[in-house]
Every structure is written in C-alpha cells, then in structure tokens.
C-alpha cells in the first residue's frame, strides 16, 4: 500500500463526533505504521540485494527487524485505543450505530492491511517458516 492507496478515513466518521475525536488519529496511526513497515521492507530488499557479505546482510536484517517491530507495536497500540473507543461508544445511549459500524469496518480493514504488510515483511527471513495471520489472531 502506498500513500495513494491509503483508505481515506474522513468520510467514514463524522468530523466532530465523539467517536471521531477518540479514534480518527489512531486509525491514521495504524495506516502510518503499515506504510512504514512497507517502506522498511523495500529498503531492506534493496540493502540485501546490494550486499554480498553475509555479516552485513544479517546486520541489515537485524536493524530492519527492530524498526519493523517498533512500527508494528505502534500500530498495535493504536488498534487497542480504537477498539477501546468503539467499545466505549457502543455503551453510550446516544451512540450512532452506523458510525460505529463504519469505524469497526475501518479498523478491521486497517488491521488487515497491517497484517498483509507484516506477512510480506516476514518473507525476508529465510530460516523462519512461513507465517500467515488467521482470523483468530
């Protein structure tokens, strides 16, 4: 996913709603983390392709792993905050059910994009068995 492929979050939530105030920035944070993981994957591919020394290749791999992990953790924390905001919003008597449903779909889509980016990134580790996210994860 590139910046041009990013799903616009604005139309999904009313601009000044309680849910939008609690979750819009975190939905964008998930997308930023996903884009960063994708960028790091491209950078790592380029580094691995241009480096013949195994020691240097492992160094690049370690560095990228740390950065990808930090980005994924940022996305996970944002996901938790949005999920919490959705649960809280559902408890309000004046909750907008349509907006909650749209935000729930936006969160699920953001999660799926991040898992896809992590799946692609995981293929850079030749000694690790293939990993595939399941619906239960």
ChimeraX attribute file (.defattr): number of C-alpha atoms within 10 A of each C-alpha:
attribute: neighborCount
match mode: 1-to-1
recipient: residues
	/A:1	15
	/A:2	11
	/A:3	9
	/A:4	7
	/A:5	8
	/A:6	15
	/A:7	15
	/A:8	10
	/A:9	17
	/A:10	11
	/A:11	9
	/A:12	18
	/A:13	20
	/A:14	15
	/A:15	12
	/A:16	8
	/A:17	12
	/A:18	14
	/A:19	22
	/A:20	22
	/A:21	14
	/A:22	17
	/A:23	22
	/A:24	19
	/A:25	14
	/A:26	23
	/A:27	23
	/A:28	19
	/A:29	20
	/A:30	26
	/A:31	25
	/A:32	18
	/A:33	22
	/A:34	29
	/A:35	21
	/A:36	18
	/A:37	25
	/A:38	21
	/A:39	17
	/A:40	19
	/A:41	23
	/A:42	13
	/A:43	14
	/A:44	20
	/A:45	15
	/A:46	11
	/A:47	15
	/A:48	19
	/A:49	10
	/A:50	10
	/A:51	12
	/A:52	10
	/A:53	9
	/A:54	10
	/A:55	10
	/A:56	13
	/A:57	17
	/A:58	12
	/A:59	12
	/A:60	17
	/A:61	19
	/A:62	12
	/A:63	14
	/A:64	18
	/A:65	20
	/A:66	11
	/A:67	15
	/A:68	22
	/A:69	14
	/A:70	14
	/A:71	20
	/A:72	21
	/A:73	14
	/A:74	17
	/A:75	24
	/A:76	18
	/A:77	14
	/A:78	22
	/A:79	21
	/A:80	12
	/A:81	16
	/A:82	24
	/A:83	18
	/A:84	14
	/A:85	20
	/A:86	21
	/A:87	13
	/A:88	13
	/A:89	19
	/A:90	16
	/A:91	10
	/A:92	9
	/A:93	7
	/A:94	8
	/A:95	16
	/A:96	15
	/A:97	11
	/A:98	11
	/A:99	18
	/A:100	20
	/A:101	14
	/A:102	15
	/A:103	24
	/A:104	16
	/A:105	13
	/A:106	19
	/A:107	21
	/A:108	14
	/A:109	15
	/A:110	22
	/A:111	19
	/A:112	15
	/A:113	18
	/A:114	24
	/A:115	18
	/A:116	17
	/A:117	21
	/A:118	21
	/A:119	15
	/A:120	15
	/A:121	21
	/A:122	17
	/A:123	14
	/A:124	15
	/A:125	11
	/A:126	8
	/A:127	7
	/A:128	9
	/A:129	9
	/A:130	10
	/A:131	11
	/A:132	13
	/A:133	11
	/A:134	7
	/A:135	6
	/A:136	4
	/A:137	6
